[in-house]
Amino acid sequence: GNILGFTVDGVDVYQGIPYGRISARWIPATLPLPWSNLLNATSFGPICYQYGPYNQPFQYPESEQCLSLNIWAPHRSNESSLLPVRLW
């Protein structure tokens, strides 16, 4: 489906795009369910469950459903050439 992001300082930003889903712990992930409406990708998805730090709240919610992508790309209004990609 379509994805809604935002542009800031000449960079298009898409956050929290699901790339997999977990049906049960210790079972391999599967592809995410497709969406037909506009996916709001303007905030980070949940983080995977963490151990520690003690008595410190996490900035983002924790969930088993933590397989999401965050993408930053140069804003390009109507160019069709390919750009290099870096993953880490």
Helices and strands as residue ranges (DSSP letters): E 3-4, E 6-8, E 11-18, E 39-40, E 68-74
